[in-house]
Amino acid sequence: MVQSHPYHYSIEKNALQKLLDLGVPIGLFLLFFFFYNFGQLTPREMVKTSGLLSITLLGITLIIGPLARLVPSLDILKAHRKFWGITSFLVGLTHVGLVFVYYYKFNLLKFVDISNPRYGGILAGLLALIILLLVTLTSSQKALTKLSPQAWKIIQTASYLALALAILHFYLIEQTNGVLVIKKLLGQITFGFSILVIAVRIFILMLPSKKV
């Protein structure tokens, strides 16, 4: 049943669409696990995989709207944005949890240690996750009825800010002596794709508004 909401897109999903909901995150995880980690199930590699998976899922979620504007036949993919977006947040939360356990040894103060030379990157990542938490909490049917369409759209659009902060986190954490170093191809593709998503969004904003 289609929602009578000017910004929210929803349909009753068939079996294939439900499979796609799960298939994309699982497929991406396997891609990173086998071709980025090369099958290594170590804390360091799983921290990397969870971070890459979260930012990639978020990028896919956010590029659907702009692409559908350019290619209307892709509009059907909007039905998957909620699932993939929430999954991106949960994977990002897992990423932080793994860092907390394996790198910070259950010490929360490590997240606010301003003497850490990578503190800027840590802060950017935490801010991105907080924004995604807010977006996730307002993705429910109850939030749709409680918030005005304009307020709901502003909160959901903040996902692009979360992506920009995630890119900044990626950039600052992966720096070596002030230079971004991404040795593996999949890491380079993920970083480039994330920037492309932001660029496409900016391009769409520059287009004339559709006439009703």
C-alpha positions in Angstrom: 0.0 0.0 0.0 1.5 3.4 -1.0 1.9 6.0 1.7 0.1 9.3 1.3 3.3 11.2 2.2 4.9 13.7 -0.2 8.4 12.5 0.5 8.2 8.9 1.8 8.1 6.1 -0.8 6.7 2.8 0.2 5.2 -0.3 -1.5 4.3 -3.8 -0.5 7.4 -5.8 -1.4 7.3 -9.1 -3.2 9.6 -12.0 -2.4 12.2 -10.9 -4.9 12.3 -7.4 -3.4 12.6 -8.8 0.1 15.5 -11.0 -1.1 17.2 -7.9 -2.6 16.9 -6.2 0.8 19.0 -8.8 2.3 21.1 -9.8 -0.7 22.8 -6.4 -1.2 24.2 -6.1 2.4 25.2 -9.8 2.4 26.7 -9.6 -1.0 28.7 -6.5 -0.1 29.9 -8.2 3.1 31.1 -11.2 1.2 32.8 -9.0 -1.4 34.8 -7.1 1.3 35.4 -10.3 3.3 36.9 -12.2 0.5 38.5 -9.5 -1.7 39.5 -6.9 0.9 40.2 -9.1 4.0 41.1 -12.1 1.8 39.1 -14.3 4.2 40.9 -13.1 7.4 38.6 -13.1 10.4 40.9 -10.9 12.6 39.7 -7.9 14.7 41.7 -5.5 12.6 40.2 -6.8 9.3 36.6 -7.0 10.7 36.9 -3.4 11.9 37.9 -2.4 8.3 35.2 -4.5 6.7 32.4 -3.2 8.9 33.5 0.4 8.2 33.7 -0.1 4.5 30.4 -2.0 4.4 28.6 0.8 6.4 29.8 3.6 4.2 29.1 1.7 1.0 25.5 0.8 2.0 24.9 4.4 3.0 26.2 5.6 -0.3 24.0 3.1 -2.2 21.0 4.2 -0.1 21.6 7.9 -0.8 22.4 7.7 -4.5 19.0 6.0 -5.3 17.0 9.2 -5.0 19.2 11.3 -7.3 19.5 8.5 -9.9 15.7 8.0 -9.9 15.4 11.7 -10.6 17.6 11.2 -13.7 16.2 7.8 -14.6 12.6 7.5 -13.4 12.5 3.8 -14.1 14.8 3.4 -11.0 12.1 4.8 -8.8 11.2 1.3 -7.6 14.5 1.1 -5.8 13.3 3.7 -3.3 11.5 1.0 -1.5 14.8 -0.4 -0.4 16.3 2.8 1.0 14.8 2.3 4.5 16.2 -1.2 5.0 19.6 -0.5 3.5 19.9 2.8 5.5 19.0 1.2 8.8 21.4 -1.7 8.0 24.1 0.9 7.3 23.6 2.4 10.8 23.6 -1.0 12.5 26.8 -2.0 10.7 28.3 1.4 11.6 27.3 0.7 15.2 29.0 -2.7 15.0 32.1 -0.9 13.6 32.3 1.3 16.7 31.6 -1.6 19.0 34.5 -3.6 17.5 36.8 -0.6 17.9 35.6 -0.2 21.5 36.3 -3.8 22.3 39.5 -4.6 20.4 41.3 -1.3 20.2 40.0 0.7 23.2 39.7 -2.3 25.5 36.3 -1.2 26.8 37.6 2.3 27.7 35.0 4.8 26.6 37.3 7.7 27.4 39.4 6.7 24.4 36.6 8.2 22.2 37.1 11.6 23.7 40.8 11.6 24.0 41.7 14.9 22.3 45.4 14.1 22.6 44.9 11.3 20.1 46.3 12.6 16.7 43.4 10.9 15.0 40.8 12.4 17.3 39.4 14.5 14.4 38.6 11.4 12.5 37.1 9.7 15.5 34.9 12.7 16.2 33.7 12.8 12.5 32.8 9.1 12.7 30.9 9.5 15.9 28.9 12.5 14.6 28.0 10.6 11.5 26.7 7.7 13.6 24.7 10.1 15.8 23.0 11.6 12.7 22.3 8.1 11.3 20.7 7.2 14.7 18.4 10.2 14.4 17.6 9.3 10.8 16.9 5.7 11.9 14.7 6.6 14.8 12.6 8.8 12.5 12.2 6.2 9.8 9.3 4.4 11.6 5.6 4.7 10.6 5.0 6.5 14.0 7.5 9.2 13.1 5.8 9.7 9.7 2.6 10.6 11.5 4.2 12.6 14.3 6.5 14.8 12.2 5.5 17.3 9.5 6.6 16.2 6.0 9.1 19.1 5.9 10.7 18.2 9.2 10.8 14.6 8.3 12.5 15.4 5.0 15.1 17.6 6.7 16.1 14.9 9.1 16.3 12.2 6.4 18.3 14.5 4.2 20.8 14.9 7.0 22.0 11.4 5.9 24.1 13.2 3.3 25.8 15.1 6.1 26.4 11.8 7.8 28.0 10.5 4.6 30.2 13.6 4.3 31.3 13.0 7.9 32.0 9.4 7.2 34.1 10.3 4.2 36.0 12.8 6.5 36.4 10.0 9.1 37.8 7.7 6.4 40.2 10.4 5.1 41.5 11.4 8.5 41.9 7.8 9.9 43.6 6.5 6.8 46.2 9.3 6.7 49.9 8.7 7.0 52.0 11.7 7.7 49.2 13.9 6.4 48.8 11.9 3.2 45.8 9.7 2.4 47.0 6.2 1.9 44.5 3.5 0.7 46.5 0.5 -0.5 43.7 -1.8 -1.4 41.6 -1.3 -4.6 38.3 -2.0 -2.9 39.1 0.7 -0.3 39.9 3.2 -3.1 36.6 2.3 -4.9 34.6 2.8 -1.7 36.2 6.2 -1.0 35.7 7.3 -4.6 32.1 6.0 -4.7 31.2 7.9 -1.5 32.5 11.2 -3.0 30.6 10.5 -6.2 27.4 10.1 -4.2 27.8 13.6 -2.7 28.8 15.0 -6.1 25.6 13.5 -7.8 23.5 14.9 -5.0 24.9 18.4 -5.5 24.4 18.1 -9.2 20.7 17.2 -8.7 20.2 20.2 -6.4 21.4 22.4 -9.2 18.8 21.1 -11.6 15.5 23.1 -12.0 12.7 21.9 -9.7 10.1 19.7 -11.2 6.9 21.3 -12.0 3.8 19.7 -10.4 
